[in-house]
Amino acid sequence: MASSTQKQQLTDFYGGATSAPPPTPSAQPINLLSSVDAADALSRLLHRLPPALSLSTRRAGSSTATSPPLVSFPDEVGSANNINLHDLLSSSSQLGFFQLANHSVPTQLANSAESEALSLFDLPREKKESYFPRNWPLGYEAEDRDEEGDGLGESFCLDSSCSAESTELELASLRELTRALEKVGLRIFGLISGSLGFENPLEKDDPARFCTLTWISEDQPGKRAMTSGRFYPYIVGLQYQIRSRKYSMLADSGWVSVLPQVDSVLVTIGDIAQVWSNGKLKKVRERAVGSSGEGMNNNKKSRSVSISVLVTLPLDTRVSPLVKIPKQTTISEDVIKNNNEEEEEELADDEEEEKRMFNSFSFEDYAWRVYHERLNFKDPLDRYRIIT
């Protein structure tokens, strides 16, 4: 787990002054760095750039949006046979995202939750900060945008209770929407893990096994799409589509633009799910970024928010692939005594299990690092991959 001292060291490190340029290569012996070391060195360099030279947070990618794969999702828990598992697994393992139809989340609930979320942005700045104090990753956060629309703007990160440090606010619809989408997310991951044949750590619906965060940001008409800025690791991400709008997402294949159907739920597979599946699932890094003015109506006075529900993990969790590791000695003494080569070979084959694609790691350390680095061109899981 990351201690307060470690976190302060990270802050001091990235905030330090730019060091003198290194000696020329001709004066030094050649030192070949691994790809991870080289990426880390570049990360440190970019964090030392002055503000005028820092990277833009605006998203890249094609301006042409496509419709995500559609997966029908019956309301009844016992009707898994009616779900097209082939489409679900194909979308999750090849793309890392899809849209759900026939789900159980009411349209009226989503509209009410959006109204409550919009009211948060109407509060005075001092009330936003006092009602939602910063307690990483929870709370209110603001970053000014420049003239071109870059910058994070304002956002709120709430836990599953959607509570505030004030009795003036009652966010009942936001809380109900969060729990409804959380339920959908848990069921999705249960179907995926069962189909892929690995244990589902969330199966018992034990609140101690997972936690849910709701990220809210206001869409500003006329502003171009940006990255979501603060990247927090997650298992499954869900966004209800109240209106037609375009999204940009950073998938394993690169930036993609999608236009989900109205009243569907846009689902993204997160980095934790990719590690748990031992690389079988693709992922979407960060939250899907809504594009105001693209795929929406042209009413510049209209206001809307992006509400992203992330099913994630408690900070004290360790993350590792959910595969069985073969034991060093697996052949029984009876087989050895009888010298039965055929049976010996059969038992050895049974113990040949899947190899790990990732090393295990502390969720808190990983979450703290990726949240504060904010570099979207480097896959943060690269340092944990096992190169064979």
SULKA-V853548 format. One record per helix or strand. SS is the DSSP state (a for helix, b for strand). FROM is the first residue (numbers start at 1). LEN is the number of residues. Records with the same first field share a line. If there is no record, write none. Layout:
# SULKA-V853548
SS->FROM-LEN + FROM-LEN
This chain:
# SULKA-V853548
a->4-11 + 25-3 + 35-13 + 51-3 + 80-3 + 85-10 + 107-15 + 125-7 + 172-25 + 271-6 + 333-6 + 341-10 + 363-11 + 382-3
b->58-1 + 66-1 + 70-3 + 97-5 + 135-1 + 138-6 + 153-7 + 211-9 + 226-1 + 236-5 + 246-6 + 254-5 + 265-5 + 284-8 + 304-9 + 318-2 + 358-1 + 361-2 + 385-1
